[in-house]
Amino acid sequence: MVNGLGNGVTGTAAGGAPERLWTGEDIAVRLLRFYDEKTSTRAITRLQFVEHVGYLLFLKLDHERSQRPGRFARKSVAPEGAWPKLTDLGGDALHSGLTDLMRELDDQASSRSDRRVAGMVFRDAQPWDLGRMAELAKLITEQIDPYQWRLIPQTELGRAFTIMLRACREDIDRKIDTGQTLTPFPVLNAVVKILDVGPDDIVIDPACGTGSTLIAAYQEMQSTDPAAIAGADLDAQMCRLATLNILFNTGRPFSDPAPVKLADTLTHKVPVVREDSTLPTVAICNPPFRSDGVVPNATMRDDFLAYGDFPTNFLQHLMVTLGSGARAAVFVPDGVLFGAGAAATARRALLKNCDVHTLLRLPTGMFHRKGVKSNILFFTKSTPKPNGQPVTQNLWVYDARTGNHRTDTGNPVTEADFDDSVAACMPGGDITERTESERFRRYPVNELLDHPAVTFDLKANLAPEVDDFGSPKEIATEIADLLDTAAMHFREVAEALP
C-alpha cells in the first residue's frame, strides 16, 4: 500500500486518505505495481497497460463529470451509462462491450463536435486480447471504479500519467519504425526557458510523440488556455497517448477540439496542427533521428530546397511554414550540423532566412538509445533581406557535451546541467549583450557561410569529447533490445507468409 492507496471504498482510498491528498507518485506506483503483480507482463506490454489506464480514466472522469449536481454537470461524450455498464462486464461481454464503445467513440464521421477529443483518444484503439479480460476487469473494479478521480488535483493526475509514460521508455524506444523516443524533462524545461515561452504564445510540436514537449511549454507559459498548445504525429498510438497526457495535465475539457492530430506533417505546407487559422508563435520539435528508409512523401514538397533525412526535412518544414517572428527549437543529430548534400543546403538557407542564434550541444548518453549525439538549434523566422545578406548575424554555441556523459537511468541529466546554458542565453534579453565563456562561444555568420559545406561542427569547449558507448551493461541491454525488435519484425513477416 502506498500512502493509503489500496483496494479502498468509493470516495476514499484504503486507510481513509481522500483522493484530493493523493500525489502523482503514489498513483503511478500503485498502478504500475498492479501491472507487475496482477497482469501477464509477457502478454501485455507496460505501454499497452498504461494506454488502457488512460482509456479507463478518460471514461471514468467523463462519467463522474456528467454526474455532478445541477449546472456543474457536463454532458458525457460517451454514451449514457457507458462506464457503469463496463464495470458489470467480464470475459467475452467485456471484450465486445469495450470494442463497441471504442468504435463508437472513434467514429470519424460523427456529427457530434463534442467527440473530437474522444475520436483521437480512441483512434484505431483496441482492447487487450480476449484472454486478458479477467485482468482488465480487475483493473476496472479494483483500481479505477472505486475512486473519485475528479477530486484529484489536476497537477497530480497529470504527473501520475507522465510518470507512467516515462516508465514505458523501453517499449517506446522499440517503435523504431516511427523513430519514437522520450526527451528528458530537464532538457525540455531548458528549451522552453531559452525560447522565453510566455502566456501569450501558441506552441506547436509537429512530431509530438507522447506530448511531453507541449506539456513542458504549457507549464512554463502558466497559461489558462489549454488550446495554446497543439501537436501532430504520424503514429496513431502516440497520438492517443499524447492526447491523454495533455488532457490529464491541463484539465482541457473532453468536449474541446482534439489537441493532437494524426498526420504526417512533412506532407503539408502549413503548420497543420491547429484546427483554426491562427499561426503558432513557437515551435518545438524533436523529430525522428532515423535516417534509414524512405521519408514519407517528402518528394511532394516543392517548397523544400533538398530532400534529406527526417531531422533535415523537419528543419526545412518549420523554416518554410512558420510565420515571421515565430521562434523555434529543433533537435538534430550531429550529421545535420556538418553533413553534406541536403543538410548543407538546409543550413545555408536557414542562416539566410532565419536568425539562427543558438546551438546547444547536449550531453552524450541522455537518451535511452545510445550512440546518437544530439543538439538543439534555436532560431527565429524572419523574411529574407532585400540586399541578399543573411538574417543571422552570429551563431552562439553552448557546449554542454564535452566531459559530460549521462545515462537515462543511473546518471540522468538534471535541471542543474542546464542552469548555466539558460543563463548564458539570456532568455528575453538582448542577444548582442551575451558574453563568451569557456563553454559559450560566438561564431560570425560570414565564417560559417564562407565554408563550402556551411558546417555547424562547432565547439565552445575544445577538450576531447567522451565517446557515447555507455557501460558494458548498457551496451548489452541495447543489443538485446535491438534483437528483440528484429525478432518481432521477423515474426510479423513469418505470420504474413502463406
N, C-alpha and C positions, 0 to 999 in steps of 0.2 A: 504494500500500500504506500502511495506517495502523497504526503500532505493530506491524508484523509480521503483520497480518491480511491474508490473501490467499486463494489457492486451496488451499494447505495440504494436510496429511496428517492422517488421523484422530488425534485426541489432542492435536495442536499446530497452531498456525497457521503459515503460511509464515514463515520466519525463526526458528522454534523457540520462539516465545512461547507458553507454555501458556495454556489458557483461563482459568485462575484469575487470570492477570495482566491480562486484558482489562478495559478500562474501558467504561462505558456510552457515552461519547462515541465511542470507537473503533468499537464495534459499530454504532452508529447511522450514523456517517459511511460505513462500508463498505457497509451495506445500502442506504442512500439513494443512494450512488454507483452501485450496481448498477442501481437503478431509473432513474437519469438516463442511464446509458450503455448498458444492455442490454435495456431494455423500450421498448415503444411508448407514450410518455407521452400520446399522443392517445387511445389505446385503453384505457389503464389509468390511472386517477387515482392520485395519490400515496396517497390514503386507502385505495383498493382494494388497493394494493400492501402497505401496512403491515398491513392487515387479514389478508391472506394470509400475510404473515410471521408474524403471531400464530397463525394456524391451524397452520402448519407447525411452529413452535416448540412449540406445545402437543403435537402428535403426536410430535415427536422426543423431547421431555422425558418424555412418558408412556412411550415405548418404552425410553429409557435407564434410567428408574427401575425398570422391570419386569425389566431385565437385571442389576441389582445382585446381588451374591452373597448367598446364604442369607437370613437374617432381614431384611436391609436391602432386599430386593426389595419392590416394591409391585405389587399386581395392576394390570395395564393396564386402563384404562377403554375403550380402543379394542379392536377385535377383535385377537386374537393375530396378530402378524406384519404388522399393517396398515402400519407405517412401512417395513419392508424391501420390501414389495410396491410401495409408491408409488415408491421410488427406482429401480425397474426399469421403470417405465412411461413411455410418451410418447404424444403425439398423441391419437387417439381413446380409446385404452386409459386414458391418464392422466385424461382428462376424465371418462369414465364411471366409472373407479375412484374418483376423488375425490368425484364426485357421489354415488355409492352410499354411500361412507363417511360423508359429511356427513349424508345422510338417515338412516342407521342411528343415528348419534350424536344426531341431532335428534329421535329418536322420543320424543315427549312422553308416550306411553302405556307406555313401557318400565317393567318391574317392577324394574329394576336401580337401587337407590338410589344406587350409586356413580357413576351417569352424570348426576346432576343438574347438575353444573358443565358437563360436555360438552354437555348438552342446551341450555344457554344459550349456550355458545361457538359452537355450530353452528346456532342457532335461525334458520331461514329462510336459511341460508348457501348460496351457490352459487359454484362455481369460475369462474375467468375464462372468456371465450368460447373456443370450440374452437380458433380461430385463434391463440390466445396460449399454447398448450400448450408450444411449444418454449421460450418464456421461462420458464414455470413450471417445466419440467424442469430448466433451468439453475439456477434459484433453489434448487431442491431439492438437486441434485447438487453444485453449486459453493459454495453459501453456507450451507446448513443441515446436510446429512448428514455432511460430513467432520469435524465438530467435536463435542466432548462438552459439550453446553450445561449439563449439571447441575453441571459443575465451576466455572462462572462464579459469582462471588459474587452472592447474591440482590440486593443493593443495585445492582449494576452492570447486571444483566439488567433489573431494573425501570426503572432510569434510561434504559437504551437504548430501551426501548419508549415511555417517556414522551417522550423527545426526538423519536422518530419521529412520535408523535402530534402533538406541537407543530409539526412541520414540515408538518402537514396542515391548518393553520388555515384556509387559503382554501377547501379542499374542505368543511370542517366548517361554515364560515360560509355556504356556499351552501345548506345544508339549512334554507332559510327556512321550509319547511312545518312543521318541528318546533322552530324557533327556537333551534338549537344555537349555542353559542359556546364559546371556550376562555377560562377565567378565569386571569389571570396568577398564577403561584405565589407571588410576594411578597404578593399580596393574600390568598390563601388562608392563607399562613403567619401573617399578621397576624390573620385571623379566628380561627383555632384557638387562638392565644395569648390574644386578648381573651376568648374563651369559656372559657379555662383548662381545655382538654381534658386529661384525665388517663387513666391506665391502667385505671381502674375504669369508665370511661364506655362507653356503647353509642351509636354515632354513626350517624345515617341521613341520606340525601340523597334526597328523593322525586322529584328531577328531575336525576339524577346525570350525564347526558351521558357523557363518557369516564371518569368516576370520579376525576378529579383531586382533587376536594374530599375524598373519602373517604381517598385516599392521604395527603393533607396531614394529615388528622386522625390517621391511623394512625401516621405518622411522629412527630407531636407526642406522641401517647399513649405511645409506646415500649412498646406492648402486646405481649404474647407470644401473644395470642389473635386470629388474623385474623378470627374471627367477630364481633369487636367493631364491625365496620363493615358496613353494608348499604345498598343503593340500589335505585332503580327508575327506569325511563324508558319512555316510550311509543314510542320509536324503536328498532326491533329491531337495527339496525346499531350504534347507540350502546351498547345493552345487551351486544352481543357484545364490542365494544372495551373497555368498562368492566370486564367480567368478566376478559378477558385482562390488562388493565392491573393489576387488583387481584391476580390470580394471580402475575404476574411480579414485582410489588413487595413482596408479603407472604410468598410461599412457601406460600400456602394449598394444602393437598393437593387434587389434582384429583378426589378421591373425596368431598370435602365437599359440603354443600349449596351451591347457587349463591349468590354474594354479591350478585347483582343480579337483579331481576325485570323482566320485560317487563310493564308495567302502566301504566294511566292513573290515577295516584294521586288525581286530583281526583274520581274516581267512587267512592272508598272513604271510609268514615267511621272508618277505623283507619289507623295509620301504614303498613300494608301491606307494608313492605319486608322484614320478618323472618318466617321460617317458624314460629318459636315465638311464644309469647305475651309474651315479655319486652319491656317498654316501653323505648323509647330514652330516654337521658338528655340527648342533644344532637342537634339537627337543624341542618343547614347546607344552604341551598338557593339556587341561582342559577337561577330559573325562566326560561322563555322570555319575552322582553320584547315580543314582537309582540302587537299589540292588534287586528289585523285578523282577520276570520273568526269562526267560532263556536267558543267554548270547548267542547271535547268533553264532553257530558253534564253540564255544570255545573248545569243546571236540576234535576237529580235530587237535588241536595244540599239537603235540607230543614233542615240544620244551619247553612247559610250565611245570614248576615243580608242579603246582597245579592249579586248576580252581576255580576262585573266582568271585567276583562281577566285574563290569566294570572297576572301578579305579585300582583294583589289577591286572586285566588282561592287561590293557594298560601299567601299570608299567612294567610288565613282557615282554610285546611286545617290548618296547623300550630297555629294558635290553638285549634282545637277538638279536635284529635286527640292532642296531646301530653299527657302526664301532668303533674300538679302538680310543680313543681320543675325540670322539663326546661328546658334553655337552648336558644336558637335564634338563628340569624343568617340573615337573608333579604335577598338583593339585590333592590332595587326601583329603577325609574326615577323621575325627578322627579315624573311625573304621579301616582304612588301617594302621594306625600307631600303634594300640595296639590290634587289633582283633586277634583271634586265627585262626587255620586252614590255608587256602590258604594265607591269609595276612601275617601270621607269617613266612611261608615258603618263600614267596617272599622277605620279609625284610632280612632274613638271607642270601639268595642268592645275594641280592643287595649289602649288605655290603661286601661280599666276592669277587664279580666280578666287582664292580664299586667303585669309590671313592665318597661315599655319604657324601658330605662335609657340606651341609647346609640344615636346616629345618626352614622354615619361617612360623610361626603360624599367620594366618591372623585375622584381627578384625572380631568380630561377626556382623551379620546383613547386610553385604555389598552386598550380593546377593539378588535379588528380592524375591526369595523364602526363607522363614525364617526357622530357626531350624537346618540348616546344618552348622557345624563348619569346616572350610576349612584350608588347609595347602598347602605349596608347598615344594616338595622335589627336591633339586638340586644335580645332580651327574654327574660324568664324566665316560664314559665307558672305561674299561680297560681290560686287559687279566688276568686270574687267576694267582696268584703267584705259582711257582713250589713247594714251600715248604708248600702250603696249607694255608698260612696265609692270612687274609683278605686284600683286597686292601685298604679299608677305614682305616684310622688311627684315625681320630677324627670326630665326628659329631657336628657341631656348630648349636645351636638352638637360633634363634632370636624370641622373644615373642612380636609380635605387637598386640596381642589379649587382654591380661589382662587389664581390665579397659578401653577398647576402643571399645565400641559398636557403630556401624554405621547403617544407613539405606540408601537404594539406592536413595531416593528422598530427604527427609528432612535433612539428615545429612550424605551425601555421603563421601566416602573416597577421600582424595586429595593426590597430589604428596607429600605434607609435611608429611603425615602419614608414608611415606617410605624413607624419606631422610636419617634418622639415620640408618635404616637397610641396605640401599645400601652402605652407607659409611663404616659401620662396616664390611661388607663382602669384602671390598677391591677388587672390580672387576679388574681382570687382574693382581692383585698383588700376593704376596706370602702368601698363607693361613696360614703358620706357624707363620706369624707376626701379626695375628689377636689378639686382646685383649678383655678380658671379660669385661662385664659391667652389670648393673642391669638387662638389657633385653637380654643380649647376653652371652651364656654360652657354654663351651666346654665339650663334653662327650667322653671319650676314647672309642674306639670300643670294647675293651675287656669287659667293663662294660655292653655294650649292648648285646654282644654275650653270656655272662655268664648267662643272664636272660633266663629261659626256653622258654619264649614267644618272646624273642628278641624285647621287647616293645620299641616303639619310643614315648611313652606317656611322653614326656619330657617338662619341662618348664624352662625358664630362670628367669622370674619373678614369684615368688611363691605366690603372693597375690591371693585371691579367684577370680575366673572368674565370669563375668557377664553373666547370662543366656540369651540366644538369643531368647527372647519371642517377643520383639518389643512392640509397643504401642497397646492399645485396638483397635484403628482404623486399624492398620496394621494386627492384628490378624483376625479381622472381614473381611477385604479385602481378606486375604489369604484363609479363609474358603469359601468366596463367589467364588473366582477363582476356588477352587477345586470342588465346587458344580457345577459350570458352565461346567467344564471339564467332570465331571461324567455324567451330563445330556447329553452332546454332545455324549459321548460314548454309553449311553443307547439308544439315538435316532438312532445312526448308527445300533445298534443291532436290534431295533424295525423295522427299514426300511428293514433290511435284512431278516426278518421273512416272510414266505409265508402268 
